[in-house]
Amino acid sequence: MAYTWRTFRDDEFWRSIPLWRDIDYKTFLSHKWQEKNAITNHKKLLKTIQDLVTVEFLEDAKKGFLKAPMTTRITPYLFSLMDWSDPYNCPIRRQFLTLGSHLQPDHPMLRFDSLNEQEDSPVKGLTHRYEDKVLFLALDTCPVYCRYCTRAYAVGGDTETSEKISIKASKNRWEHAFKYLREHKEVEDVVISGGDSFRLKASQIRQLGDEILSIDHIRRIRFATKGLCVMPMKILTDAPWTDAIAAVANKARSQYKEVCIHTHFNHANEITKVTQDAMKLLVCKGVKVRNQSVFQTGVNDTSDSMIELVKKLSYINIQPYYVYVHDLTAGTEDMRTSLKSALDIEKKVRGATAGFNTPTFVVDAPGGGGKRDAHSYEYYNKATGISVFTAPSVKPGKKFLYFDPIHSLDPSMQRRWKDKAERKRMIDQATTLS
């Protein structure tokens, strides 16, 4: 048996990119160099790949940029891991670079803030949906911008198709959030996200940690970051940041509380020897890490790819926690899957490894129902692609509808979805029967 998940890429893979052919190992592993050399606009990206891809691919990428809801930001590390010999099928490329030929029309039931986070925000940048948990959006920037981001309403700069609200890191805004947390004694769990915790300064990590841990009724803090996936060398070369996370985690333990990192890998190809070394350091410092993936067409929607990801994460002590059935987000209909495909893959993943390392497949119910086990639908019509979920402990009495991508349905059903009256009939039927 080939234990492929136990091997980690350790070559100087970035040298295949002409722009970084002469960059040595030490330089490439500097988080400061990664930040400074990140690709932050489509012109630079196209120039970087022009000698690696066909003219047709370049034109396809240009068309994709015009319709992308997220601005471009890709680290050299992540960019170098993309398979430029087969860019159309590369699972990493699909997540960050939109192609015009792959785009599908947005689903007619799409809403910009599909998860209704703004409506559930009593304080700007603070979402309080579950009784004992809040989402603290500390800032609105990330080390990279994923094209499928559910917070495209705030994260990243404005694009041709998307104008954002501002949730920048602000001491005054944070103080309002701290005040709310002190006053709401039902809150026991705080997720610090944004944006991305990797973009917080070490002093801000300590400030947030110290302030929130000083509130007695709060027992858990999670720092959410995709950084381990897209720039893992920061853990190794930014000692102040890593030490700050470790200090907050140690302080939490002294109070019998928990601080951990929640990160985001979607494919095993995103995990290298740099990732493994970063995790060894975090393990030695006593920092727990969990992973949340997004289920995506052409990325991880096969049993082999998902099992490989789960086992590889587990091997380096990142606990697979959630797999999200892809949200309805603008410009990403080509990446979404049917609920049925997620259910089928989940069955094959379960039993492939220990239960505590088996992720739960969830639907984050559109409209603010929160995370629901993908199997827990009240109604699912595979022909119409409509599923209905309830959330009795979150918003009792309400029904939340999820919709499979229309292009995954039979042609006759696709025609029905184009008819507004037929669309209403299908939705009314699903609501009535659930």
C-alpha positions in Angstrom: 0.0 0.0 0.0 1.3 3.5 -0.9 0.9 5.7 2.1 0.8 8.9 -0.1 -0.5 11.1 2.7 2.7 10.6 4.6 5.0 12.2 2.0 5.4 16.0 1.6 6.7 18.0 -1.3 10.2 19.3 -0.5 11.6 20.5 -3.8 12.2 24.1 -4.8 9.0 24.1 -6.8 8.8 27.9 -7.2 11.9 27.9 -9.5 9.6 26.6 -12.3 8.0 30.1 -12.4 10.3 32.4 -14.5 9.8 35.4 -12.2 11.2 33.4 -9.2 13.7 31.2 -10.9 16.6 32.7 -9.0 15.0 32.9 -5.6 16.9 30.8 -3.0 15.2 28.6 -0.3 15.9 31.0 2.6 14.4 34.0 0.7 11.4 32.1 -0.4 10.7 31.0 3.1 10.5 34.6 4.4 7.0 35.7 5.2 8.0 39.3 4.5 9.2 38.3 1.0 5.9 36.4 0.4 3.9 39.5 1.4 6.0 41.9 -0.6 5.9 39.7 -3.7 2.2 38.7 -3.6 0.4 39.0 -6.9 -2.2 41.7 -6.2 -3.7 42.6 -9.6 -4.7 40.7 -12.7 -2.1 42.5 -15.0 0.8 41.2 -12.8 -0.8 37.7 -12.7 -1.1 37.5 -16.5 2.4 38.7 -16.9 3.7 36.1 -14.5 2.1 33.2 -16.4 2.4 34.4 -20.0 5.3 32.1 -20.7 3.7 29.1 -18.9 0.3 28.9 -20.6 -1.4 29.2 -24.0 -2.7 32.4 -25.5 -6.2 31.0 -25.2 -5.8 30.5 -21.4 -4.6 34.1 -21.0 -7.6 35.4 -22.8 -9.9 33.1 -20.8 -8.3 34.5 -17.6 -8.8 38.1 -18.7 -12.5 37.5 -19.3 -12.8 35.9 -15.8 -11.2 38.9 -14.1 -14.0 41.2 -15.4 -16.7 39.1 -13.6 -14.8 38.1 -10.5 -16.5 39.3 -7.2 -13.1 39.3 -5.4 -9.9 41.2 -6.0 -6.7 39.3 -6.8 -4.2 38.5 -4.1 -2.1 35.3 -4.4 1.1 34.5 -2.5 4.1 33.3 -4.5 4.0 30.1 -2.4 0.4 29.3 -3.4 0.9 30.4 -7.0 3.9 28.1 -7.4 1.9 25.1 -6.2 -0.6 25.6 -9.1 -0.1 23.1 -11.9 0.7 25.4 -14.9 1.2 22.4 -17.2 -2.6 21.7 -16.8 -4.1 25.0 -15.5 -7.6 24.2 -16.6 -7.8 21.2 -14.3 -5.6 22.4 -11.4 -7.6 22.1 -8.2 -5.6 25.0 -6.6 -6.0 27.3 -9.6 -9.8 26.8 -9.6 -10.0 28.3 -6.2 -8.3 31.6 -6.9 -8.3 32.4 -10.6 -11.6 32.8 -12.4 -11.9 31.7 -16.0 -14.5 33.2 -18.3 -15.2 29.8 -20.0 -16.0 28.1 -16.7 -18.4 30.7 -15.4 -22.1 29.8 -15.0 -24.9 32.3 -14.5 -25.5 33.0 -10.8 -28.4 31.1 -9.2 -31.6 33.2 -9.3 -32.0 32.7 -5.5 -28.5 34.1 -4.8 -28.2 36.9 -2.3 -25.0 38.9 -1.9 -24.7 38.3 1.9 -26.1 34.8 1.5 -25.6 33.8 5.1 -27.3 36.9 6.4 -24.4 37.8 8.6 -25.1 41.5 8.5 -28.7 41.1 9.7 -27.4 39.0 12.7 -24.9 41.7 13.7 -25.9 43.7 16.8 -22.5 45.5 16.6 -20.7 46.2 13.4 -18.3 43.3 12.6 -19.9 41.0 15.2 -22.3 38.3 14.2 -24.4 36.7 17.0 -26.5 33.9 15.6 -25.9 30.9 17.9 -26.8 31.6 21.5 -23.4 30.9 23.1 -21.1 31.8 20.1 -20.2 35.0 18.2 -18.2 35.7 15.1 -15.8 38.6 15.6 -14.8 40.1 12.2 -11.6 41.8 13.4 -10.5 43.1 10.0 -11.3 42.9 6.3 -8.0 41.8 4.6 -6.4 38.4 3.9 -3.1 37.0 2.7 -5.0 35.7 -0.4 -8.5 36.2 -1.7 -10.5 33.0 -2.5 -12.9 33.5 -5.3 -15.7 31.7 -3.4 -15.5 33.8 -0.2 -18.8 34.1 1.6 -17.8 37.5 2.9 -17.3 39.2 -0.5 -19.6 41.9 0.9 -16.7 43.1 3.1 -13.5 41.3 2.3 -11.0 42.6 -0.2 -11.3 45.8 -2.4 -14.2 46.8 -4.7 -14.4 45.0 -8.0 -16.2 45.6 -11.3 -19.2 43.5 -9.9 -18.9 44.1 -6.1 -18.8 47.1 -3.8 -17.8 46.3 -0.2 -18.6 47.6 3.3 -15.7 48.4 5.6 -14.7 46.4 8.7 -11.2 47.5 9.1 -9.2 46.8 12.2 -10.2 49.7 14.5 -9.6 50.1 18.3 -12.9 52.0 18.6 -14.9 49.3 16.7 -13.2 46.6 18.8 -14.2 48.3 22.0 -17.8 48.2 21.1 -17.5 44.5 20.4 -15.7 43.9 23.8 -18.5 45.8 25.5 -21.1 43.6 23.9 -19.3 40.5 24.9 -19.0 41.6 28.5 -22.7 42.4 28.6 -23.9 39.1 27.0 -23.1 36.4 29.6 -24.6 33.7 27.4 -21.6 34.0 25.1 -18.9 31.3 25.7 -17.2 31.0 22.3 -15.6 33.7 20.1 -14.4 33.1 16.6 -11.9 35.8 15.5 -12.0 36.0 11.8 -12.5 38.7 9.1 -10.6 38.9 6.9 -7.9 36.7 8.2 -6.1 36.5 11.6 -2.8 36.1 9.8 -3.0 39.8 8.9 -3.3 40.8 12.6 -0.1 42.1 14.2 1.4 40.2 17.0 0.3 43.0 19.4 -3.2 42.8 18.1 -3.3 39.0 18.7 -2.3 39.6 22.3 -4.7 42.5 22.7 -7.7 40.5 21.4 -6.7 37.4 23.4 -6.1 39.2 26.6 -9.2 41.3 26.4 -11.5 38.3 25.6 -9.9 36.0 28.1 -10.5 38.6 30.8 -14.2 38.0 30.3 -15.0 35.2 32.7 -17.9 33.6 30.9 -16.0 33.2 27.6 -14.4 29.8 27.6 -13.1 29.3 24.0 -11.4 31.5 21.4 -10.8 30.4 17.8 -8.4 32.3 15.5 -9.5 31.7 12.0 -6.9 31.8 9.2 -6.2 30.4 5.8 -2.6 31.3 6.4 -1.4 27.8 7.1 -2.5 26.8 3.6 -1.3 29.8 1.6 1.7 31.1 3.6 2.8 28.5 6.2 6.3 30.0 6.4 4.9 32.8 8.5 4.6 30.3 11.4 8.4 29.6 11.0 9.8 33.1 10.2 7.5 35.5 12.0 8.4 34.6 15.6 6.5 37.5 17.3 3.2 36.4 15.6 3.6 32.7 16.4 4.8 33.5 20.0 1.7 35.7 20.4 -0.7 32.9 19.5 1.2 30.5 21.7 1.1 33.0 24.6 -2.6 33.5 24.3 -3.1 29.7 24.2 -0.9 29.2 27.2 -2.8 31.9 29.1 -6.1 30.3 28.2 -4.9 26.9 29.6 -3.9 28.6 32.8 -7.5 29.7 33.1 -8.8 26.3 32.1 -10.0 27.7 28.8 -9.2 26.9 25.2 -7.6 28.8 22.3 -7.0 27.2 19.0 -6.5 27.9 15.3 -9.1 27.1 12.7 -7.6 26.9 9.2 -8.7 26.0 5.7 -7.2 23.4 3.3 -9.2 22.1 0.4 -6.8 19.8 -1.4 -3.8 17.6 -0.4 -1.6 19.4 -3.0 -1.8 22.5 -0.8 0.2 20.6 2.0 4.0 20.6 1.7 7.0 20.1 3.9 6.8 23.7 4.9 3.3 23.0 6.2 4.5 20.0 8.1 7.4 22.0 9.7 5.0 24.8 10.6 2.7 22.3 12.3 5.5 20.7 14.2 6.3 24.1 15.7 2.7 24.8 16.6 2.4 21.3 18.2 5.5 21.9 20.2 4.1 25.2 21.4 0.8 23.5 22.4 -1.4 25.2 19.8 -4.4 23.1 18.6 -5.4 23.4 14.9 -8.6 22.3 13.2 -9.5 22.5 9.5 -12.6 23.6 7.7 -12.9 22.7 4.0 -15.3 23.8 1.2 -16.7 21.1 -1.0 -16.0 22.1 -4.6 -16.3 20.8 -8.1 -12.9 19.8 -9.6 -11.2 20.4 -6.3 -12.2 17.7 -3.7 -15.5 16.3 -5.0 -14.2 12.7 -5.3 -13.8 10.2 -2.6 -10.1 9.7 -3.4 -9.3 13.4 -3.2 -11.3 14.0 0.0 -9.9 10.9 1.8 -6.3 11.9 0.8 -6.9 15.4 2.2 -8.4 14.1 5.5 -5.6 11.6 6.0 -2.8 14.1 5.2 -4.2 16.7 7.6 -4.6 14.2 10.3 -1.0 13.0 9.8 0.4 16.4 10.7 -2.1 16.9 13.6 -4.6 19.2 11.9 -8.0 17.9 12.9 -10.5 17.8 10.0 -13.6 19.5 11.4 -16.0 20.7 8.8 -16.6 20.3 5.1 -19.0 23.0 3.9 -21.3 22.3 1.0 -20.4 25.3 -1.2 -22.4 28.4 -0.4 -24.4 30.4 -2.9 -21.8 33.1 -3.7 -21.5 35.4 -6.7 -19.4 34.2 -9.6 -18.8 30.7 -8.3 -21.7 28.7 -9.7 -19.2 26.5 -11.6 -17.6 25.5 -8.3 -20.8 24.4 -6.5 -22.0 20.8 -6.3 -25.3 19.2 -5.6 -26.1 18.3 -2.1 -26.4 14.7 -3.2 -22.7 14.6 -4.3 -21.7 15.8 -0.9 -23.8 13.2 0.8 -22.3 10.5 -1.4 -18.7 11.5 -0.7 -19.3 11.8 3.0 -20.4 8.1 3.1 -17.1 7.1 1.6 -15.0 9.3 3.9 -16.7 8.0 7.0 -14.8 4.9 8.2 -11.6 5.8 6.3 -10.0 7.1 9.5 -10.8 7.6 13.2 -14.1 9.3 14.0 -12.5 12.3 15.6 -10.6 13.0 12.4 -13.7 12.5 10.2 -15.1 15.9 9.2 -18.8 16.7 9.4 -20.3 17.7 6.1 -22.6 20.7 6.6 -24.8 23.1 4.8 -24.5 26.7 6.1 -28.2 27.4 5.6 -28.8 30.4 3.4 -30.6 33.2 5.2 -29.0 32.7 8.6 -30.0 29.2 9.7 -26.4 28.4 10.6 -24.5 25.1 10.0 -26.8 22.1 9.6 -25.6 18.5 9.1 -25.9 17.9 5.4 -28.0 14.7 6.2 -30.4 16.6 8.4 -32.6 18.1 5.7 -36.4 18.1 6.2 -36.9 17.8 2.4 -34.7 17.2 -0.6 -35.9 16.9 -4.2 -33.0 15.8 -6.3 -34.8 16.6 -9.5 -35.5 20.3 -8.6 -32.4 20.6 -6.6 -34.2 22.2 -3.7 -33.5 21.1 -0.1 -35.1 22.5 3.1 -33.5 22.7 6.5 -34.7 23.9 9.9 -32.7 25.2 12.8 -34.8 24.8 16.0 -32.1 25.9 18.4 -31.1 28.9 16.2 -34.2 30.3 14.6 -37.2 28.1 15.6 -40.1 27.9 13.3 -38.2 29.1 10.2 -37.3 27.1 7.1 -34.1 27.6 5.1 -33.7 26.6 1.5 -30.6 25.5 -0.2 -30.4 25.1 -4.0 -28.3 22.8 -6.1 -26.6 24.5 -9.1 -29.0 24.7 -12.0 -26.4 23.4 -14.5 -26.3 20.1 -12.5 -30.0 19.4 -13.2 -31.7 17.7 -16.1 -32.2 20.0 -19.2 -36.0 19.9 -18.7 -35.6 21.1 -15.1 -33.2 23.8 -16.1 -35.9 25.2 -18.4 -38.4 25.2 -15.5 -36.0 27.2 -13.4 -35.9 29.9 -16.2 -39.6 30.4 -15.8 -40.4 32.6 -12.7 -43.8 31.1 -12.2 -42.5 27.6 -12.3 -39.7 28.6 -10.0 -42.2 29.9 -7.4 -44.2 26.7 -7.7 -41.2 24.5 -7.0 -40.2 26.5 -4.0 -43.7 26.7 -2.6 -44.0 22.9 -3.0 -40.7 22.3 -1.2 -41.8 24.6 1.7 -45.2 23.0 2.0 -43.9 19.4 1.9 -41.1 20.0 4.4 
